[in-house]
Amino acid sequence: MHMNIRKMISITVAASVLSLSVSGCFLLTVMETPKIEETAGKYIELIKKGKYNSAKLHVADEDDYFLAADPDESTVTLMNTLLDNSEYTVSVNNVTKTDASADIIFEMPDLSVIADEGYTFDEFVEAMGDIDETVEQSVEFEFSKEEDKWLIEPESTEDFYNFLTGVFEGIDFGPLNERTALEAVDTFFGLLAQGDYESAMAMSAGDQASVQQALSSLGAMGDISGISDLFAAYYSNIQYETIVTEVTDDAITVSVTGTAPDVQTAVDTALADHDIIVPVIADYIDNYVHGNNDYTGIFNSIIAIGTDAVSTAGMIPYSCDITVTADENGILRLNPGEGFIFNFSMPELDTENLGIEAVMLLIEQGRLTYADAMTLYSEGVPTPQMPF
């Protein structure tokens, strides 16, 4: 009898201990689950808004992978749009006094519905909000507790980043969209500002593009040098803003507005200065006397004068439209419209008197004898054509 009673007591005590243990775990889960859910929710909402510096406060050691990855603007846009169009629940699995885990279960748009539509980036982002079909995806978060605060483990933030970006893996976007068009225009102006007009010309659309016509009209041919410096002087001083003004199935128009050097006034002023122009004509006459009738030298000198003038010119309003298209290889091409290149007319020069001044300067410098000067006058002082 005593043995039975003892066994019963032992069984009862063991059952009580087990019951208390189970009750304790259950109570811990009940008490801590809302806190874990709150941490996960706050973190996801901050990630959705792109506030990574704030999100890291919910990560152990503030070691958030989103900050380390430093995603570009396109990736951020894709992730944010996906999260904006998704619903999620936090399902807490295991809880101890120091750590926990939870499944973050997302009900998100089924991107396979639009993945093969050939959308541009902007079109794809817009279409994500119109998808009715959904799929369920989940990612696990691990948590640790520090000073009564639940924090997400850094490895889980990396898993979450890879989870979001992985949704878009294998999806290709068309080459032409508003973002890439604006970037192409900036690249175009950047090349010209560096004086790399050949690379800029390579970006232009077709043989009749404005930039190519402009280069030709400026004498960018043969041995004419200095064009790159002239372009750099002009385009590096343009202050501009860009905005997309028209989008069609195969082209995007970008409007460029701002201020640019007043080329006409600057060149007029420079060429009206005899101290600047007379030595240039003198060099030409000197070459002519010695049997060199090449106009290249004076062309380069005039371009150099223009470059110096443009570098210090006053500013005037600037505007042009640039049409961006994609060729059959997906390479973006630009066709600048009216106003893209500086437009000016060569000022009227008193070439006869300038020629006389140039001859007198050559005599003064000992580069021309009086007898040679008289021969020139009898034959006629050469007056070179201007390059513009």
C-alpha positions in Angstrom: 0.0 0.0 0.0 2.8 2.4 1.0 4.6 1.6 -2.3 1.6 2.4 -4.4 1.1 5.7 -2.5 4.8 6.6 -3.0 4.5 5.8 -6.7 1.4 7.9 -7.0 3.1 10.8 -5.2 6.2 10.5 -7.5 4.1 10.4 -10.6 2.1 13.4 -9.4 5.2 15.4 -8.6 6.8 14.6 -12.0 3.6 15.5 -13.8 3.4 18.7 -11.8 6.9 19.7 -12.6 6.4 18.9 -16.3 3.2 20.8 -16.3 4.9 23.8 -14.7 7.7 23.6 -17.3 5.3 23.5 -20.2 3.2 26.2 -18.7 6.4 28.3 -18.3 7.4 27.9 -21.9 3.9 28.7 -23.1 3.7 31.7 -20.9 7.1 32.9 -22.2 5.9 32.5 -25.8 2.7 34.3 -25.1 4.5 37.2 -23.4 7.3 37.6 -25.9 5.5 36.9 -29.2 3.9 40.4 -29.5 7.4 42.0 -28.9 9.0 39.8 -31.6 6.2 40.6 -34.0 6.6 44.3 -33.3 10.3 44.2 -34.0 9.8 42.3 -37.3 7.0 44.7 -38.3 8.9 47.9 -37.6 11.9 46.6 -39.4 10.0 45.6 -42.5 8.1 48.9 -42.7 11.3 50.8 -42.5 12.9 48.7 -45.2 9.8 49.3 -47.3 10.3 53.1 -47.0 14.1 52.8 -47.8 15.0 54.1 -44.3 17.9 51.7 -43.8 19.6 53.9 -41.1 16.5 53.6 -39.0 16.0 49.9 -39.8 19.4 49.0 -38.5 18.3 50.0 -34.9 16.2 46.8 -34.9 19.3 44.6 -35.9 21.8 43.1 -33.5 25.0 45.2 -33.5 23.2 47.5 -36.0 24.7 45.3 -38.7 22.0 45.5 -41.3 22.8 43.9 -44.7 20.7 46.5 -46.6 23.2 49.2 -45.6 26.2 47.0 -46.5 24.7 46.0 -49.9 24.0 49.7 -50.7 21.5 48.8 -53.5 21.2 51.1 -56.5 18.1 53.2 -57.1 16.5 50.6 -59.4 16.9 47.8 -56.9 15.4 50.0 -54.1 12.5 50.9 -56.4 11.8 47.2 -57.2 12.0 46.1 -53.5 9.8 48.9 -52.2 7.2 48.5 -54.9 7.1 44.7 -54.2 6.6 45.3 -50.5 4.0 48.1 -51.1 1.9 45.6 -53.0 2.4 42.7 -50.5 0.8 41.6 -47.3 2.7 39.7 -44.6 2.2 37.9 -41.3 4.8 37.1 -38.6 4.5 33.5 -37.4 6.7 33.1 -34.2 8.1 29.6 -34.0 10.5 29.1 -31.1 11.0 31.4 -28.1 13.5 31.1 -25.3 14.7 33.7 -22.8 17.5 34.8 -25.1 16.6 33.9 -28.7 13.7 33.2 -31.0 12.7 32.6 -34.6 9.8 33.5 -36.8 8.6 32.9 -40.3 7.7 36.1 -42.3 5.0 34.9 -44.7 4.3 37.2 -47.6 1.3 37.2 -49.9 2.9 39.0 -52.9 2.1 39.7 -56.6 2.9 36.8 -59.0 5.5 38.5 -61.1 5.5 35.6 -63.6 2.3 37.2 -65.0 4.2 40.1 -66.4 7.8 38.8 -66.5 7.7 38.0 -70.3 5.9 41.1 -71.4 9.0 42.9 -72.5 8.2 45.9 -70.3 10.7 48.7 -69.7 11.8 49.2 -66.1 9.2 52.0 -65.5 6.4 50.0 -67.2 7.3 46.9 -65.1 7.2 48.9 -61.8 3.8 50.4 -62.7 2.4 47.0 -63.8 3.4 45.4 -60.5 0.5 47.2 -58.8 -2.1 45.9 -61.2 -1.4 42.2 -60.7 -4.3 40.3 -59.3 -2.7 36.9 -59.0 -0.6 36.3 -55.8 1.9 33.8 -54.5 3.0 32.9 -51.0 6.6 33.2 -50.1 8.3 33.1 -46.7 11.7 34.0 -45.1 12.9 33.1 -41.6 14.1 35.7 -39.1 16.3 34.8 -36.2 16.1 37.0 -33.1 18.3 37.6 -30.0 17.3 39.4 -26.9 19.4 42.3 -25.5 18.4 44.2 -22.4 14.7 43.2 -22.8 14.7 44.2 -26.5 14.4 41.7 -29.3 16.7 42.3 -32.3 17.0 40.6 -35.6 20.2 38.7 -36.3 22.4 40.2 -39.1 22.4 37.0 -41.1 18.6 37.2 -41.3 18.8 40.7 -42.8 21.0 39.3 -45.5 18.5 36.4 -46.1 15.7 39.0 -46.3 17.7 41.1 -48.9 18.4 38.1 -51.0 14.8 37.0 -50.7 13.5 40.3 -52.1 16.1 40.6 -54.8 15.7 37.0 -55.8 12.1 37.5 -56.7 13.3 39.6 -59.7 16.0 37.2 -60.8 15.8 36.3 -64.5 13.5 39.2 -65.3 14.9 41.4 -68.2 13.7 44.9 -68.8 13.7 46.8 -72.1 16.7 49.1 -72.5 14.7 52.3 -72.9 12.8 53.9 -70.1 12.6 57.3 -68.4 15.5 56.6 -66.0 17.9 55.3 -68.7 16.9 58.1 -71.1 17.8 60.7 -68.4 21.1 58.9 -67.6 22.0 58.8 -71.3 21.5 62.6 -71.7 23.7 63.2 -68.6 26.3 60.9 -70.1 26.1 62.7 -73.4 26.6 66.1 -71.8 29.4 64.7 -69.7 31.3 63.5 -72.7 31.1 66.9 -74.3 32.1 68.6 -71.1 35.2 66.5 -71.2 35.9 67.4 -74.8 35.3 63.8 -75.9 33.1 64.8 -78.9 33.9 61.6 -80.8 32.3 59.5 -78.1 29.4 61.9 -78.0 29.0 61.6 -81.7 29.0 57.8 -81.4 26.0 58.1 -79.2 24.1 60.2 -81.7 21.3 58.7 -83.8 22.1 58.5 -87.5 24.3 60.5 -89.9 22.1 63.6 -89.8 22.1 64.0 -86.0 22.5 67.6 -84.8 25.7 66.9 -83.0 27.3 65.5 -86.2 26.1 68.4 -88.3 27.4 70.9 -85.7 30.8 69.3 -85.6 31.0 69.5 -89.4 29.9 73.1 -89.5 32.6 73.9 -86.9 35.3 72.5 -89.1 35.9 69.3 -87.2 37.7 67.6 -90.0 41.2 66.8 -91.2 43.9 68.3 -89.1 41.6 70.9 -87.4 42.3 70.6 -83.6 41.0 72.4 -80.6 37.4 71.4 -81.1 37.5 69.2 -78.0 38.7 72.2 -76.0 36.0 74.4 -77.4 33.3 71.8 -76.6 34.7 71.3 -73.1 34.7 75.1 -72.5 31.0 75.4 -73.6 29.4 72.2 -72.2 31.3 72.2 -68.9 29.9 75.6 -68.2 26.3 74.7 -68.9 24.1 74.4 -65.8 21.1 72.3 -66.6 18.1 70.3 -65.4 16.4 67.5 -67.3 12.8 66.3 -67.4 11.0 63.7 -69.5 8.4 65.5 -71.5 7.1 62.8 -73.9 7.1 59.0 -73.9 6.1 56.9 -76.9 6.4 53.2 -77.7 9.9 53.7 -79.2 11.2 57.1 -78.1 11.5 59.3 -75.0 11.9 63.1 -75.3 14.1 64.7 -72.6 13.8 68.5 -72.2 17.1 70.2 -71.1 16.8 73.7 -69.6 19.3 75.9 -67.8 22.0 78.4 -68.6 25.0 78.4 -71.1 27.8 80.7 -72.1 26.8 83.5 -74.4 29.0 82.5 -77.3 28.0 85.2 -79.8 28.8 88.1 -77.4 32.0 86.5 -76.2 33.4 85.8 -79.7 32.2 89.2 -81.0 34.1 90.9 -78.2 37.2 88.8 -78.6 37.5 89.2 -82.4 36.9 93.0 -82.1 40.1 93.2 -80.0 42.9 93.9 -82.4 45.5 92.8 -79.8 43.9 89.3 -80.2 43.1 89.0 -83.9 46.0 90.9 -85.5 48.7 88.4 -84.3 46.6 85.5 -85.7 46.4 87.1 -89.1 50.1 88.0 -88.9 51.0 84.3 -88.4 48.9 83.4 -91.4 50.6 86.0 -93.6 54.0 84.9 -92.4 53.1 81.3 -93.4 51.8 82.5 -96.8 55.0 84.4 -97.5 57.0 81.3 -96.8 54.9 79.2 -99.2 52.5 77.7 -96.7 48.9 78.6 -97.7 47.3 76.1 -95.3 44.3 77.5 -93.6 44.5 75.0 -90.7 46.7 77.2 -88.6 44.4 80.1 -88.6 41.4 77.9 -88.1 43.0 76.5 -85.0 43.9 79.9 -83.8 40.4 81.2 -84.2 39.0 78.2 -82.4 41.5 78.8 -79.6 40.3 82.4 -79.4 36.7 81.2 -79.2 37.6 78.7 -76.5 39.1 81.3 -74.3 36.2 83.7 -74.9 33.6 81.0 -74.1 35.4 80.0 -70.9 34.8 83.5 -69.4 31.6 84.3 -71.2 28.4 85.6 -69.5 25.5 83.2 -69.2 22.2 83.2 -71.2 19.2 80.8 -71.0 19.7 77.4 -72.6 17.1 74.9 -73.7 16.8 72.0 -76.1 14.9 68.7 -76.6 16.8 65.4 -77.0 15.0 62.4 -78.4 16.3 59.1 -77.0 15.7 55.8 -78.9 17.1 52.3 -78.7 18.7 50.7 -81.8 18.3 47.1 -82.9 21.1 46.1 -80.5 19.4 47.8 -77.5 22.0 50.6 -77.5 20.5 54.0 -76.7 20.9 56.7 -79.3 20.4 60.5 -78.9 19.1 63.0 -81.4 19.5 66.6 -80.1 17.1 69.2 -81.4 17.3 72.9 -82.0 19.3 74.8 -79.4 21.6 72.0 -78.5 24.7 73.4 -80.0 25.8 77.0 -79.7 24.7 79.1 -82.7 26.5 82.2 -83.7 27.5 84.1 -86.9 31.0 85.3 -87.6 31.2 89.1 -87.0 32.1 91.4 -89.9 35.8 92.0 -89.8 37.7 94.8 -91.5 40.0 92.3 -93.1 41.8 94.9 -95.2 42.9 97.1 -92.3 43.5 94.1 -90.1 45.8 92.8 -92.9 47.7 96.0 -93.0 48.1 96.0 -89.2 49.3 92.4 -89.4 52.0 93.3 -92.0 53.2 96.2 -89.9 53.4 93.9 -86.9 55.5 91.4 -88.9 57.9 94.2 -90.0 58.1 95.4 -86.4 58.9 91.9 -85.2 61.6 91.5 -88.0 59.6 88.6 -89.6 59.0 90.5 -92.8 61.2 93.0 -94.7 59.8 96.2 -96.1 60.6 95.0 -99.6 58.5 91.8 -99.0 55.7 94.0 -97.7 55.7 96.1 -100.8 55.5 92.9 -102.9 52.6 91.7 -100.8 50.8 95.0 -101.3 51.3 94.8 -105.1 49.9 91.3 -105.2 47.3 91.9 -102.6 47.5 91.1 -98.9 45.9 87.6 -98.4 42.8 87.6 -96.4 41.9 84.1 -95.1 38.4 82.8 -94.9 37.1 82.4 -91.4 36.4 78.9 -90.2 32.8 79.5 -89.3 
